[in-house]
């Protein structure tokens, strides 16, 4: 893990871990409401029963939070998980009536809580992209160094 990734991984990881832990043991009624809202962004959720959703959602959030917080999990992997999860949440935010203003993007007062997922999508994408392009930069630098060594020899 790059030191520059530490602040965003800690912030996002702590948020997701707390969110997942707070949802452990949620009732079926609460899970049904969350699932119905989530199905706006991820239609496959309609096929999941409420009991399974009530267990899977907090486990998923805890897993993402843990992956972000544990330093030996590569930023690419932690970022990919965060990106996938938050992309579903952003999709849900954009498709749920009453969450956005007439322009379809800016949040209403009811949508403010979901609009934060746009930031998590950005954090995840940043971790993935930096991991991909950081590798290319390091490889290019190594090739240049080797070429320089060969030229000097």
C-alpha positions as a Python dict, from the first residue, in 0.01 Angstrom:
ca = {
    (1, 'X'): (0, 0, 0),
    (2, 'X'): (128, 343, -92),
    (3, 'X'): (152, 591, 193),
    (4, 'X'): (-48, 841, -14),
    (5, 'X'): (-341, 596, -15),
    (6, 'X'): (-351, 577, 365),
    (7, 'X'): (-580, 878, 435),
    (8, 'X'): (-850, 782, 187),
    (9, 'X'): (-833, 415, 278),
    (10, 'X'): (-867, 495, 650),
    (11, 'X'): (-1155, 737, 600),
    (12, 'X'): (-1354, 519, 360),
    (13, 'X'): (-1269, 198, 545),
    (14, 'X'): (-1379, 333, 883),
    (15, 'X'): (-1704, 457, 732),
    (16, 'X'): (-1786, 125, 566),
    (17, 'X'): (-1685, -81, 869),
    (18, 'X'): (-1905, 130, 1096),
    (19, 'X'): (-2195, 117, 851),
    (20, 'X'): (-2173, -261, 822),
    (21, 'X'): (-2143, -320, 1197),
    (22, 'X'): (-2442, -93, 1264),
    (23, 'X'): (-2653, -301, 1022),
    (24, 'X'): (-2571, -636, 1185),
    (25, 'X'): (-2888, -788, 1324),
    (26, 'X'): (-3122, -553, 1138),
    (27, 'X'): (-3479, -670, 1117),
    (28, 'X'): (-3646, -809, 808),
    (29, 'X'): (-3869, -501, 776),
    (30, 'X'): (-3570, -266, 768),
    (31, 'X'): (-3389, -501, 530),
    (32, 'X'): (-3693, -513, 302),
    (33, 'X'): (-3698, -134, 279),
    (34, 'X'): (-3325, -116, 206),
    (35, 'X'): (-3351, -395, -48),
    (36, 'X'): (-3639, -226, -227),
    (37, 'X'): (-3441, 97, -250),
    (38, 'X'): (-3126, -90, -355),
    (39, 'X'): (-3311, -273, -630),
    (40, 'X'): (-3352, 62, -807),
    (41, 'X'): (-2976, 61, -865),
    (42, 'X'): (-2910, -312, -875),
    (43, 'X'): (-3222, -485, -1016),
    (44, 'X'): (-3087, -832, -927),
    (45, 'X'): (-3159, -752, -561),
    (46, 'X'): (-3529, -807, -629),
    (47, 'X'): (-3455, -1180, -652),
    (48, 'X'): (-3286, -1193, -307),
    (49, 'X'): (-3507, -1271, -9),
    (50, 'X'): (-3513, -1020, 278),
    (51, 'X'): (-3341, -1250, 528),
    (52, 'X'): (-3046, -1313, 296),
    (53, 'X'): (-3020, -941, 216),
    (54, 'X'): (-3022, -857, 588),
    (55, 'X'): (-2715, -1079, 633),
    (56, 'X'): (-2533, -1004, 306),
    (57, 'X'): (-2543, -623, 316),
    (58, 'X'): (-2361, -577, 648),
    (59, 'X'): (-2114, -854, 564),
    (60, 'X'): (-2039, -685, 231),
    (61, 'X'): (-1987, -347, 394),
    (62, 'X'): (-1767, -497, 667),
    (63, 'X'): (-1561, -681, 404),
    (64, 'X'): (-1505, -363, 202),
    (65, 'X'): (-1425, -163, 515),
    (66, 'X'): (-1182, -430, 631),
    (67, 'X'): (-1013, -453, 291),
    (68, 'X'): (-959, -78, 293),
    (69, 'X'): (-825, -74, 649),
    (70, 'X'): (-589, -371, 628),
    (71, 'X'): (-260, -252, 476),
    (72, 'X'): (-162, -582, 311),
    (73, 'X'): (-473, -582, 88),
    (74, 'X'): (-357, -422, -239),
    (75, 'X'): (-509, -81, -314),
    (76, 'X'): (-621, -213, -652),
    (77, 'X'): (-829, -488, -491),
    (78, 'X'): (-970, -270, -211),
    (79, 'X'): (-1047, 5, -463),
    (80, 'X'): (-1216, -237, -703),
    (81, 'X'): (-1448, -359, -426),
    (82, 'X'): (-1527, -5, -318),
    (83, 'X'): (-1586, 104, -678),
    (84, 'X'): (-1825, -183, -753),
    (85, 'X'): (-2024, -138, -432),
    (86, 'X'): (-2046, 240, -457),
    (87, 'X'): (-2135, 226, -829),
    (88, 'X'): (-2447, 32, -732),
    (89, 'X'): (-2524, 288, -463),
    (90, 'X'): (-2476, 581, -702),
    (91, 'X'): (-2700, 408, -955),
    (92, 'X'): (-2961, 363, -682),
    (93, 'X'): (-2929, 731, -584),
    (94, 'X'): (-2977, 846, -943),
    (95, 'X'): (-3278, 618, -1005),
    (96, 'X'): (-3469, 659, -678),
    (97, 'X'): (-3748, 917, -714),
    (98, 'X'): (-3709, 1217, -485),
    (99, 'X'): (-3335, 1178, -429),
    (100, 'X'): (-3224, 1419, -702),
    (101, 'X'): (-3340, 1758, -815),
    (102, 'X'): (-3499, 1807, -1156),
    (103, 'X'): (-3157, 1802, -1325),
    (104, 'X'): (-3128, 1436, -1224),
    (105, 'X'): (-2794, 1473, -1044),
    (106, 'X'): (-2788, 1734, -768),
    (107, 'X'): (-2932, 1590, -446),
    (108, 'X'): (-3253, 1694, -282),
    (109, 'X'): (-3260, 1723, 94),
    (110, 'X'): (-3368, 1356, 108),
    (111, 'X'): (-3086, 1257, -129),
    (112, 'X'): (-2796, 1414, 62),
    (113, 'X'): (-2730, 1092, 255),
    (114, 'X'): (-2694, 895, -67),
    (115, 'X'): (-2501, 1160, -259),
    (116, 'X'): (-2190, 1081, -50),
    (117, 'X'): (-2161, 760, -249),
    (118, 'X'): (-2037, 965, -542),
    (119, 'X'): (-1731, 1047, -330),
    (120, 'X'): (-1679, 679, -246),
    (121, 'X'): (-1701, 595, -616),
    (122, 'X'): (-1429, 854, -678),
    (123, 'X'): (-1212, 716, -398),
    (124, 'X'): (-1242, 361, -531),
    (125, 'X'): (-1168, 469, -888),
    (126, 'X'): (-866, 669, -769),
    (127, 'X'): (-723, 366, -587),
    (128, 'X'): (-771, 145, -893),
    (129, 'X'): (-635, 396, -1145),
    (130, 'X'): (-338, 495, -932),
    (131, 'X'): (-252, 129, -884),
    (132, 'X'): (-269, 63, -1257),
    (133, 'X'): (-82, 370, -1375),
    (134, 'X'): (162, 367, -1083),
    (135, 'X'): (278, 20, -1192),
    (136, 'X'): (335, 139, -1546),
    (137, 'X'): (538, 437, -1423),
    (138, 'X'): (755, 218, -1200),
    (139, 'X'): (811, -34, -1481),
    (140, 'X'): (904, 244, -1722),
    (141, 'X'): (1146, 390, -1466),
    (142, 'X'): (1310, 48, -1417),
    (143, 'X'): (1352, 4, -1791),
    (144, 'X'): (1515, 347, -1818),
    (145, 'X'): (1745, 268, -1529),
    (146, 'X'): (1850, -63, -1683),
    (147, 'X'): (1908, 103, -2021),
    (148, 'X'): (2122, 367, -1853),
    (149, 'X'): (2324, 100, -1670),
    (150, 'X'): (2379, -90, -1996),
    (151, 'X'): (2484, 228, -2177),
    (152, 'X'): (2732, 315, -1900),
    (153, 'X'): (2883, -35, -1902),
}
